[in-house]
Amino acid sequence: SCEPSGISISEKLFTDISSLEIKNLYYFQLSTLNNNITSIVDISINKYVGPDLYLLNDKNTLFLAFINESHLRDDKMIVKPFLKKFHSFHIPSKLLNISARVFWQSSKFIYD
């Protein structure tokens, strides 16, 4: 499993964020066959606040996923893993373990 790491960042880049909130920003890196993906996550957001990309924790395995409310049942959420090799699934909202919400993301294509 991989843990988010703390970052040092200039407050001038985020004029609409207070310094207190900057302490809650960490980075999470994911490597795929063709990309290195860096996400800055906000660990102060550990509950669903709306449709977005989140860092989830499943039995100490962290992964990125898009989360949205299910239109079929009020007590379930739709989870679409960021990596396309994994399938979407529904989960009861009370079982969803959110570690952070993605604040910013960038990727770098790897050339062989």
N, C-alpha and C positions, 0 to 999 in steps of 0.2 A: 504494500500500500504506500501511497505517496501523500505527504502532508503539504499543505500550502506553506509557503515561505514568506517571511516579512520582507517588505520593500522599503527603500528610501526614495522619496520622490519630492520634487519641488512643489510647494503649495501654489506657486504661480501658474502651474498647469491646470489647476482645478480651482478657479476663482469662486465657484459656487459651493464649495465644500469647506466646512470649518476644519481646523486642525485636529479637533477631537475626532472627527470622522475619518481623517486620513490614517489615524492609528489602526483603524479597522480594515485597511486595505492590505491584501496579501496577493502574491502571485502563485499561479498554479500552472505548471508546464506539462504538456502532453505531446509525445512524439508518435507519429504514425509513419508508415512506410515512406511517404512523400512530403510530409510537413512536420514542422515544429510549431506547435500552437501554444501561445502564452496568453493566459487570461488573468486579469486583475479581478479579484473577488472581494466582496464586502462581507466580512464575517459577522458584522452586527445584524445582518439580515439572515435569520435562520428559520424563517417561516415563509410560507407562500404569501406574496403580496400582489400577485398578478402574473399574467402570462409573461414568461421570460426564460432566460438561460440560467440554470442554477448548478451549484456544485453539490452533489448528493453523496451521502455516505451509506453504503450497504455493507454491513458487517465489516467495517474498517477498510472497505475498498471505496475510494473516491472516484466519482465519474461525473462528467458534464451531461446535462440533459435539459431539454426544453420541457417546461411544465405548463399545463393548462387544465382548466376545470373540465370535467366530463359533462357533456350535455345529456348523457343518458341517466346518470345518477348523481345526486348532489354530494354524496359522501365519497366519491371517487375522483382521482386525478388522472390525467393522461400524461404519461412520461415518455418522451421521445429522446432516447440517448443521442448525444452529439455525434458519436461515431456511427456511421451508417451500417456497419456490420452487425449492430444489435437492433432488435425489433422493439417497436413501441409496445407499451403495456399500460393497463389500468391498475391503480393501487388505491386502497382506502386512504383518504387524506391523513388519518391518524397514524398510519404506518410510514408515511413519508418522512425521511430523515434528511432535512436540508442543512448543509454546513455553511453555505454562503450563496449570495447571488452574484452573478458575473456582472462586473461594472464596465469592463473593457476587454477587447480581445484582438489579437493579431496573429497572423500565421506567416511562416516563411517556407516557401517551396524549396525542397532539397533536390538539387540536380546531381545525377550520377555521372 
